[in-house]
Amino acid sequence: MKYNLQTGSHTVYALQYHFVTVTKYRADVLSDEISERIGEVVNDLAGDFGVEIQNVNGGSDHIHILFTAKPTTDMTKFINSMKGVTSRKIRSEYPEVKQSLKDSFWQPGYFLASTGQVSIDVLMDYVENQ
């Protein structure tokens, strides 16, 4: 089993996450330009939380973000900041989006999963055979 390890003063870790959120009412407002802008905003914000963005992509009504984080990252605070900042910036920079989605840009919920560099079956087998 090979991990992309990161280190702290007393820790070694490999924490990768897959985040997905959708636009309010699943409105088709995410053009390539807007998705790229979301990626820029998220990258700017990530450093404040000790997060490294690996990839940002999505469709016309949702966005996927792959990122790595530290064990001390307050995940709820990071995600709420990410959604809030991107919402404010996109609605202010793209008036056509603000017309479509007046009060909020994202749905309140989201999907977040920790990812591994091996499948769960391989990991279960590894743990069982230790």
Salt bridges, closest charged atoms under 4 A:
GLU40 OE1 - ARG37 NH1 3.25
ASP61 OD2 - ARG26 NE 3.20
ASP61 OD1 - HIS62 ND1 2.87
GLU93 OE1 - ARG37 NE 2.75
